[in-house]
Amino acid sequence: MERITDPKVLRQAAIDRHQHRFYYSGRLVVPCVPSLLEEYVEQFHQVFISLGKKFAPPEIENLKNILSNSLQEGYAASTHANLVLEYQPESASGALVYKVSTVIGSVAGQYQGWIQEREPPLFRPFPDAKAIDMAAKLGDPAQVRILEIGPGMGRNTLALGRIGYQIDALEVTEEFVQHIQQEATQEGLNINARQGDFLDPLVRFPLQTYDMVFASEVISHLHNQDQLRLMMVKVADYLRPGGIFLFNTLLPVEDYVPDETVRQLSVVHCCSLFTKPEILTSLEALPLWYIMEESQLEYEKARQPPEASLPENLGWFGLWSQGGGLFSLPPGQNPPIELSWIICQRT
Ligand SMILES: C[S@@+](CC[C@H](N)C(=O)[O-])C[C@H]1O[C@@H](n2cnc3c(N)ncnc32)[C@H](O)[C@@H]1O
C-alpha cells in the first residue's frame, strides 16, 4: 500500500475529511405559488448544491412532491401563505435533512406589518376624484348613503364624510377602523366604521339601502372569481335600485388573457387580475349592470390637484397602478394591465 507524504495532497485530504464537521442550517421562504413548483425545486436544489449537497433524482422527486402538496395547500388557504423550508445536516451522516411547513397569513396581517414598518399615510393623502365626483351626482349629501369596502386609513371615507355624506365603512384591519372612527368622532362626521371581512357571509348590511357602494384598491386582494362573484352578489343586495357600485381593478387590455402562473402571482402580490369578460360573468343574473370603465390614472390626473401626482404623494401607487407590482419589464415597455375605474348600476 502506498503511503502519501505530499503535503499539498495531504492538506486537501484533511480538508475533505473535515467537511463533515461543517454545519449548515437555514430557512428558505417563498410565497405559495403552485405554478412555480419547478422553479422553486430548481432554486432550492441550487442552494443545496452550493452547500455541497447535490440531490440524486429520487431525492429531487421527493422534494418536488412535498413542495407540491404544501404549495397547493397554502395557496388554497390564503392569498398570503408562505412555504418555509428549514434545512440542516443530520448529525450522524452529515446528509442534508429538511422540513417543509406553511405559514398562513392574512390581508389584515399584511397591513398590520405596514403600520409597524412604514410612515403614515400608508396610502395616498388625496381622496379619489372619481369617488367625490360620482357621489356629487347622487343628491343632497345629507340624504345620500354610501358604503365603502376596505377604506384603509380612510382617505375617501373621511373626505366624503367631511362633505356631509352618511358613510358606513367596513375594514378588515382593526387598526384602520380605530383610526377612522377616532378622526370621525373628533370632527363630528356621520361615519360608522366597523371591522369585518366583506366576504364573510355573516357580515351583513341593510338591504337595498345604499346610493353608492365604493371599493378602491380592494378587488386586487380577491383570491379568485368565486370571491368576485360573492362580492357582486352582496353589493347588489345592499344597493338601492338605481344605486351605483364604483370600484377599481387592474384591468387587462382586451387582447391579453393572463396564464395560470401570472394569475397566481397576481393574487400573492395583491394585484389580482380579472378580465372584462370575467367581471361580466360575475354579474350574471344579478340586478347589477356594467356601465363603463376608464383609466384611473388619466381620470385622476385630470381632476386631482397637481401636487397629487408628485412622486412623494403617489408613492408605490404610481408604479402599482400601471402593473409594476406584478411585472418587471425593461424601461419603456409597459404591462398589459392598468388600474381602471369601473361603474356598475343596480336596476
Ligand atoms: C390597498 S388598501 C386601500 C385602502 C383604501 N381603499 C385606499 O384606497 O386608500 C386595501 C384595503 O382594503 C382592506 N380590505 C381588503 N380586503 C377586504 C375585505 N374583504 N373586507 C374588508 N376590507 C378589506 C384592507 O385591509 C386595506 O385597508
The ligand as a MOL file (V3000), in Angstrom:
LIG
                    3D

  0  0  0     0  0            999 V3000
M  V30 BEGIN CTAB
M  V30 COUNTS 27 29 0 0 0
M  V30 BEGIN ATOM
M  V30 1 C -54.7550 48.8250 -0.8160 0
M  V30 2 S -55.6970 49.1670 0.5830 0 CHG=1
M  V30 3 C -56.6570 50.5450 0.0060 0
M  V30 4 C -57.2220 51.3730 1.1140 0
M  V30 5 C -58.1840 52.4710 0.6530 0
M  V30 6 N -59.3110 51.9380 -0.0590 0
M  V30 7 C -57.4720 53.4700 -0.1980 0
M  V30 8 O -57.6560 53.4360 -1.4380 0
M  V30 9 O -56.7210 54.2750 0.3590 0 CHG=-1
M  V30 10 C -56.8820 47.8730 0.6670 0
M  V30 11 C -57.7170 47.9260 1.9180 0
M  V30 12 O -58.7970 47.0160 1.8070 0
M  V30 13 C -58.9240 46.2830 3.0300 0
M  V30 14 N -59.5780 45.0170 2.6630 0
M  V30 15 C -59.0990 44.0930 1.7930 0
M  V30 16 N -59.9630 43.0860 1.6730 0
M  V30 17 C -61.0190 43.3740 2.4650 0
M  V30 18 C -62.2460 42.6970 2.7600 0
M  V30 19 N -62.5230 41.5090 2.2170 0
M  V30 20 N -63.1150 43.2720 3.6140 0
M  V30 21 C -62.8210 44.4710 4.1910 0
M  V30 22 N -61.6630 45.1430 3.9630 0
M  V30 23 C -60.7920 44.6040 3.0990 0
M  V30 24 C -57.5040 46.1850 3.5290 0
M  V30 25 O -57.4390 45.9400 4.9210 0
M  V30 26 C -56.9560 47.5610 3.1710 0
M  V30 27 O -57.2240 48.5020 4.1580 0
M  V30 END ATOM
M  V30 BEGIN BOND
M  V30 1 1 1 2
M  V30 2 1 2 3
M  V30 3 1 2 10
M  V30 4 1 3 4
M  V30 5 1 4 5
M  V30 6 1 5 6
M  V30 7 1 5 7
M  V30 8 2 7 8
M  V30 9 1 7 9
M  V30 10 1 10 11
M  V30 11 1 11 12
M  V30 12 1 11 26
M  V30 13 1 12 13
M  V30 14 1 13 14
M  V30 15 1 13 24
M  V30 16 1 14 15
M  V30 17 1 14 23
M  V30 18 2 15 16
M  V30 19 1 16 17
M  V30 20 1 17 18
M  V30 21 2 17 23
M  V30 22 1 18 19
M  V30 23 2 18 20
M  V30 24 1 20 21
M  V30 25 2 21 22
M  V30 26 1 22 23
M  V30 27 1 24 25
M  V30 28 1 24 26
M  V30 29 1 26 27
M  V30 END BOND
M  V30 END CTAB
M  END
